[in-house]
Amino acid sequence: MRERRRFFTARGRRTYATVRCRPARRHRTAALLVASLLCALAANPATPAKAAPAAPAAPAGPQPYAFATGAESVSGTAGTSAARPLKAGHTYRSSLPAHGKLYYRLDLAATATAYVPVTAVPPAASTVSSTDGIRVSLRDTDGSACSYASATIGAALSPRPVTALAQRDTGRTLCGGAGTYYLLVERLDSGGAGAGGRWDLEIAPVTEPRPATAGPTTPPATWDSATPRPPLGTVRDRSGGAGFATARPLGDGIWRTRAVPGATLFYAVPVGWGQQLHATAELGAASSGSGYAGGALDLALHNPARGRVEDASLGYTGTPRTAVLPPVPPVEYANRYAVTDDENTVRFAGRYYLVVHVSSRLADTFGPGPFEVTLTVRVDGRRHDGPRYAGKPVPDGLFTVDSQDWHDAIDAGSGDDGIAMRALAAGGIGTGTALLLGLGAWTLAARRAQTRTSAQKPTA
């Protein structure tokens, strides 16, 4: 008979167990069941359960912006004649000097809408003003601008990634044809002593083809702008990514993390055609300090092309406060014909980004943290099929939500900070204890039965 010996750790004490993996023939059926389960437990011992932490541990300092892996380095030029080309579906790294402006070239077809998001990343230790930022535009060969967009630091007064989107719409008469276009990126700065130095850039051009058949050109006249009921369920831990490329998936629910002053966290929420996204972010109570910090937390929503949809910020006195995104309409193709940005930017399905920034100035008043941040996410509405495109977006699948996106969102809370494994470990220890007690009871009963049988046998 072979035996397998294994150490188990329980409540900090080590014990030694012997498991009979091949029981004797007597009482074989019952023993085989119990011993098999014990062998499996011995081969995969559980770790003792630990109390769940209040929230995921935060890094000692803000994480640097996570540029897309494999992003190609490209230098902008002071004029259009030598501008370097950018291709849709590729991600690029560049940098922008103080008081500077740079050009890049794109060759566009007449049948595709082009989106060129530019994320500017100030150095973490730099001093910035609320008006520091970038302005981007797409221009034709005559220098006429197809669109303008800007992004600034805002009330946080804290260095953080800011994103502005330049675009060329095929539905507009201006800039509607095929040919060469130029992306112009300009630095907006206050001219102060802290505004100097280069800002790194991430540029990620994409294209959207026309629909195969014409559809409505009028956005929905009415939509539900009421505050939705809060999500149900327990709070789940979910740390954020450090850039668009590493945004962590989220779905419906209540999500918690811890962030140090100066941190920017990126999350991705799948939103289908016909669905409506609602989100809030609560900054938890400070453990020390008193006073007031303006722009303590900023919550921004970006669409799948990284265009800004809405944002909200809050002042802070050390007690919990919540930033609530203004309501936006359900995702529909016809929203692009709306006048206001908060409506025309929710024009396609895909991964929408929630970006949370905790101001570095919090440390001056309330200490180094980390601070607890709780996100509530709700996606309402019945999904329906979107338009059938005449070609493929570049990159393919950008403006759709596939089964993997839904799977990632649903499973976002499992295993992120070991919660599921702790529950499994606790269950394993409980099961192991019950099995050991059961084995003991069975052994005692078997011995008693054997004793009775021996007593009833006639003597020779």
Secondary structure, DSSP 8 states (H G I E B T S, - for coil): --EEEEEEEETTEEEEEEEESS--STTHHHHHHHHHHHHHHHHS---------SS----SS-------TT-EE---BSSSTT-EE--TT--EEEEE-TT-EEEEEEEE-TTEEEEEEEEEE--TT----TT-EEEEEEE-TT--EEEEEEEE-GGG-S---EEEEEEE-TTSSTT-SSEEEEEEEEEE----GGG-S-EEEEE--EEEE-BSS----S--S----S------S-EEE---BSSGGG-EE--SEEEEEEE-TT-EEEEEEEE-TT-EEEEEEEE---SS--S-EEEEEEEEEE-TT--EEEEEEEEESSS-EEEE--------GGGGG-SSHHHHT--S-EEEEEEEEE-TTHHHHH-S--EEEEEEEEEES-------BSS--BSTTTT---HHHHHHHHTTTTTSSSHHHHHHHHHHHHHHHHHHHHHHHHHHHHHHHHHHHHHHS---
